[in-house]
Amino acid sequence: MRAIFPLLFFAALLPQVAIAAGPTGEWLVASKTAHIRIVDCEGTLWGVVSWQQRAGVDDKNPDPAKRGRPTLGMPVLIGLKASGPNSWGGALYNSQNGKTYSGGITLLASDRVRVRGCVLAILCGGENWTRVNQPDDAASAMAICMGLNRPSS
């Protein structure tokens, strides 16, 4: 009986160990047409488009000053803060329709994240993204954070 308790304890830790890597890094969107680089900017997660199958332009943005900017390098996960175990909430921007949604991400496994967005907190949708195995580059993450138009705290 004593031998079972350490095994149960170890088994209970496995899910936490598997996703201890966190959500930062490079992610392939469900349509496989873009990568989103998630970076931690002083405790807040941001995701920017880091690769696209085809170059795009943010032509539906409601802000005329941002309309026409390239989608490469554009933030799509905005100001996500921890909201629970392996979950972060904030805003998501969709350049296909120019709308910003409330939502967030949940780390399902070390190589899978669920991205969800809601309208009026009742109409929600989402998709799973897959981690792209690339070395984490702290210098480029810092450059992304410095280039974001974030409100000062």
C-alpha positions in Angstrom: 0.0 0.0 0.0 2.9 2.4 0.8 4.3 1.9 -2.7 1.0 3.1 -4.3 1.1 6.6 -2.7 4.3 7.7 -4.3 3.1 6.4 -7.7 -0.2 8.3 -7.4 1.6 11.5 -6.3 4.0 11.2 -9.4 1.0 10.5 -11.7 -0.8 13.5 -10.4 2.2 15.7 -11.3 2.5 14.5 -14.9 0.0 16.9 -16.5 1.6 19.9 -14.8 5.1 18.8 -15.8 4.0 18.2 -19.4 2.8 21.8 -19.8 5.4 23.5 -17.6 6.9 25.1 -20.7 4.1 27.7 -20.8 2.5 29.3 -23.9 5.4 31.5 -25.0 6.9 30.5 -28.3 5.9 30.0 -31.9 2.5 28.6 -32.8 0.9 27.4 -36.1 -2.7 28.5 -36.5 -5.3 25.9 -37.3 -5.5 26.8 -41.0 -1.7 26.4 -41.2 -1.4 29.8 -43.0 0.4 31.7 -40.2 2.6 31.5 -37.2 1.9 33.5 -34.1 4.8 34.3 -31.7 3.6 34.6 -28.1 5.9 36.6 -25.9 5.8 37.5 -22.2 6.0 41.3 -21.8 6.5 42.0 -18.1 3.9 39.4 -17.1 1.4 40.1 -19.9 1.3 37.8 -23.0 1.1 39.3 -26.5 1.0 37.4 -29.7 2.2 38.8 -33.0 2.0 37.4 -36.6 5.6 36.1 -37.2 5.1 34.2 -40.5 2.4 34.1 -43.2 1.8 31.9 -46.2 0.7 35.0 -48.1 1.4 38.6 -47.2 -1.6 40.5 -45.9 -2.8 44.0 -45.1 -4.9 45.1 -42.2 -7.5 46.8 -44.5 -10.5 46.3 -42.3 -9.1 47.9 -39.1 -11.6 50.4 -37.7 -8.7 52.8 -36.9 -7.9 54.6 -40.2 -4.3 55.1 -39.0 -3.8 51.3 -38.7 -5.7 50.5 -41.9 -3.2 49.4 -44.6 -0.5 48.2 -42.2 1.1 44.8 -43.0 -0.3 41.9 -41.0 3.1 40.5 -40.5 4.3 41.7 -37.1 0.8 42.8 -36.1 -0.5 41.9 -32.6 -3.4 39.5 -32.6 -3.3 38.4 -28.9 -3.5 41.6 -26.9 -2.6 42.0 -23.2 -3.4 38.5 -21.9 -3.1 38.1 -18.2 -3.3 34.9 -16.1 -6.9 34.0 -15.4 -6.5 30.5 -14.0 -4.3 27.4 -14.3 -2.7 27.4 -17.7 -5.2 30.1 -18.9 -4.8 33.7 -19.9 -7.5 36.2 -20.8 -7.5 39.5 -22.7 -8.4 40.5 -26.2 -8.0 38.9 -29.7 -7.8 40.9 -32.9 -9.1 39.4 -36.2 -7.7 41.3 -39.2 -10.1 39.4 -41.5 -13.0 41.4 -40.2 -11.3 44.2 -38.2 -12.9 43.3 -34.9 -11.4 42.8 -31.5 -13.0 40.1 -29.2 -12.7 39.3 -25.6 -11.1 35.9 -25.1 -7.9 34.2 -24.3 -5.8 31.1 -24.5 -5.6 27.8 -22.6 -2.5 25.6 -22.7 -3.9 22.1 -23.3 -0.5 20.4 -23.6 3.1 21.4 -24.1 2.5 21.5 -27.9 -1.2 22.6 -28.1 -3.0 25.8 -27.1 -6.8 26.5 -27.4 -7.5 30.1 -28.6 -11.0 31.3 -27.9 -12.9 34.5 -28.6 -16.4 35.7 -27.6 -18.9 38.3 -28.7 -21.2 39.5 -25.9 -19.7 36.8 -23.6 -22.2 34.2 -24.9 -21.3 33.6 -28.6 -17.9 32.0 -28.4 -15.6 30.2 -30.9 -12.1 29.0 -31.1 -9.4 26.8 -32.5 -6.4 24.8 -31.5 -2.9 25.9 -32.4 0.2 23.7 -32.6 3.6 24.6 -31.2 6.3 25.1 -33.8 9.6 23.8 -32.6 11.9 26.7 -32.8 14.6 27.8 -30.3 13.3 30.6 -28.0 15.0 33.8 -28.9 14.9 36.2 -25.9 16.4 39.1 -27.9 13.6 39.0 -30.5 11.0 38.6 -27.8 12.3 41.7 -26.1 12.2 43.5 -29.4 8.6 42.5 -30.0 7.6 43.8 -26.5 9.4 47.1 -27.1 7.7 47.6 -30.4 4.1 47.0 -29.1 1.9 50.0 -28.6 1.0 49.0 -25.0 -0.7 51.2 -22.5 1.6 52.1 -19.6 0.8 50.6 -16.3 
